[in-house]
Amino acid sequence: MSSIDYRLAFELAPIGMVLSRNRTMVDCNERVCDMFGTTRQQLIGQTFQMLYPSADEYERTGQRITPILNAKGVYADDRVMKRVDGRFKGETFWCHVTGRAMNREAPHEAGIWTFEDLSARRPVKAELTAREREVAAHLMGGLTSKEIGKTLDISHRTVEIYRAKLMRKYKASTTADLVHKLMAG
């Protein structure tokens, strides 16, 4: 039996993959480049911030995932990301992101990250603020207002205000209706 070419497997993986050090991309496969509308040369050496709709979301996400990576070594969520270049430059899309810390004690030191474009089944239809995107992602994950508030380090009443704004934007009558509409786009 011949040996497996791991570099080729990385390159041809059906899901986007990035290797990172200190939140900087040190390697990526072609699927990530296609997804974000960019080239490997544009990504390597850059921080993940360029893939986020805002610098604030990049910072808050990094702070939020650190304790989870410390405790479990892995992290996953659905979040809104942004296309970097090409004809869809600046377009936002829902993305499932999964990461593994190589060292739990220093989770951002080195990691393996996968990205799955969810836009075919969950398009972004409404213009949302950074915080609305975060609340929406957690609502789709099944968290309550109190759980979301604790995760985002805001009061549950503030979460309820954002949920109400989302319900108006998506013309939803209940939270279940809102989650259904978010999932559908």
N, C-alpha and C positions, 0 to 999 in steps of 0.2 A: 504494500500500500504506500502510495506517495505521500509526502508530508503536505500539510495544508499551508498555503500561501496566505498568511494572516494579513499582510499588507493589501493583497488583492481582495480579501474578504472585507476588510475595512472600507476600501474604495467602492466596492460594489454592493455594500449593504443596502437593503431596501428602505432604510430609515436614515435620517441625517445623524451623523456622529461627529463630535468635537472632543478633542483632548485639550485640557486647560491647565494652566498654572497661574495661581493668584488672579483668577477671573479673566485671564488673557488667553485667547485661542492660540494654541501652539501647533495644532494640526486639525484638519477636518476632511470629510469626504465630499465627493461630488454632489451627493444628494442634498447636503446642507447648502452648497453653493446654488443649486437649482432652486431650492425652496426660498432662499432669501434674495435671489436674483443678483448674485454677485460672483466673484471669482475667489479662488483659494488665496491668491496673492493679496486681495483686498481684506480678507479675514485674518490671516495669520499675523500675529503680533498685535492685534487689536483686542480691546476688552469687549465683553459681551454687550456693553452699553449700546453699541451701534445697532444691535438687534431689537432693542426696546423702544417703544413709542416715546419714552421720556427718560431723562437722566434720573428723575425722582423714582420712577418705577424700578429702574435698575438698582438703585441704592436700597430701596425698601425691600426688594426681593432678596438681595444679598443678605440683609440683616435678618429677614424672616427665616431663611432656609438654614442659616448657620447652626442654630441649636438643634434642628432636626437632623442635619448631617452629622453633628457631633454625637447625637444619641443613637441614630440608626445607621449612619453611613450612607443612606440613600434618601432621595427626595424625588417626588413627582407631583406635578400639577398641570392644569390647563391654564394657559395665560395668553393674552394678546401680545403678539410680537409684530415687528415691522419689516417689510421688505427693504433691502439696502439700496438696490440699484436696478437698472433695466427699465422696462416700460411700466412696471408696477411700483417704482420707487416711492417709498413712503406709505404704501398701502399697508393697513393693519390686517392681521389674520389670527385666528385662534390656533394655538399650537400646544401639543402635549409635550411637556419637557420632563425628562427623567435624568437624574444625575447620581453618580456614585463618587464619594470622596475616597481618595486613595489613603488618606490619613484622617481618621475621625477627630484627632486632637487639633488639627489645623485643616478644616474641611475645604477651604479654598486653595490650599497649597497646590494640589493636583487633583484633577477629576476627569471623569468620563461622562459625557453628556449626550443624550439622544434627543432628537427633535422630530416630531411627527406633525405635518401640516394637516389641520382639521378643517380647512376652509371649504373643502368640497361638501362636507356635511354640516358645517357650522359657520356660515359666513358672518362677518361683522356687518350688521346693517345700520345700527344707530351710532351716532357720534357719541362716544362716552369719554368721560374724564378718566384720568389715571386711577383715581380711587374707585370710580364706578366699575372700571374693568376688574379691579381687585375684588370688590364685593361680588360682582357677577360671577367671577371664577369660583369663589368659595360657595356661593349659593348653588352653583351647578354641582359642586362637590358634596352637597347635602348638609352643609353646616348651618347651624342656627345663628341668629343675630348675636347671641352671647358668645358663641364659639368664634364667629368671624371677628367680633370686637376684640376678643382675647388674642387671636392670631395677628390682627393688624394693629394691636395696641391702641385701640380707640374704644369709646363707650358703645354699648349695644344700642343705645338710642341714636347715636350717630350712624351706625350701620342701618338702622331702620329708616333714617332720613334718606340715605343713599338707595336703599331698597325701594322706597316710595318714588324716588326720582327715576329709577330704572323701570318701575311699573308704569309710570306716565310715558316714558320714552317708548316702551314696547307695547303700550296700550293693553296691559295685563290687569286682570281683575283680582287675581290671587297670587300668592307666592308660587304656588304650583304652576299656574298659568305662565308666570314670568320665567320660571326655570324651563318650562317646555318651549317657550318662544326663544329664550337664549340658546337652547340646545339646537333649535331649528335655524337660528340665525336671526 
